[in-house]
Amino acid sequence: MSKSESLPSHSELAEALKSVVKEENGGFGLQMWATVVDRDGLVHGVAFSGEDRGDQWPGSRVISAQKANTANSFSLPGLALSTAQLFSAVQPGGSLYGLQASNPVNTEVAYAGPSTAYGTQSDPMVGKKIGGVNVFGGGLAVYGADGKILGALGVSGDASTADHNIAWKLRHVLGLDTIPGGVGPDGTDNIVYDVAPDANGNLASASGWGHPLTTDEAKSIAAALPESHPVGTK
């Protein structure tokens, strides 16, 4: 089976997304978009959880693709980086400042074709490179059962911290989470909550990989993810 064939079909992606969105994820309980890209950055599938494409924030379709592209672009066979872990690193003075402007979205791909096809098996983004860098929660690299990196998935449509929780659960349901390890405190690509005022009163991440908090519920759910939805770290 090729790496592309190991990625979920449109129906598998849509069904898994619908099931995860129904759970408590620490956000507003909104409907979501999800995009999967392969290791070459080609969009493999786009889906939404609502009954119609208008049930989700329209802008989140492209954001979900950006997140997938980002997680794929900056994860490796030996290191998984989530989009949530990039937030602090790209801020002024951060080790990756400017990264967010390095790979622009291909707008001709993002907005091509009829809107009626968005989120369907025939979404105009499928088979094309979307590009884009997004540096808040919701994007995760995906790995096969053998630990090989296959690409990434991105979700968007709720608070960014809820997006991360949904992405983590979605990857687990799809069976694409045999990750090699990450920079998080638990050795994974889980979201890091260590942003706090420094000596000068400016918000800063102690580790350099931190993400701002939105709700205590989102933080609690994220903390439990390695046990409730364990990744198969190698």
Buried (B, 14 or more C-beta within 10 A) or exposed (E): EEBEEBBBBBEBBBBBBBEBBEEEBBBEEBBBBBBBBBBEBBBBBBBBBBEEBEBBBEEBBBBBBBBBBBBBBBBEEEBBBBBBBBBBBBBEEBEBEEBBEEBEBBEEBBBEEEEEBBBBBEBBBBEBBBBBBBBBBBBBBBBBEEBBBBBBBBBBBBBBBBBBBBBBBBBBBBBBBBBBBBBBEBBBBBBBBBBEEEEEEEEBBEBBBBBBBBBEBBBEBBBEBBEEBEBBBE
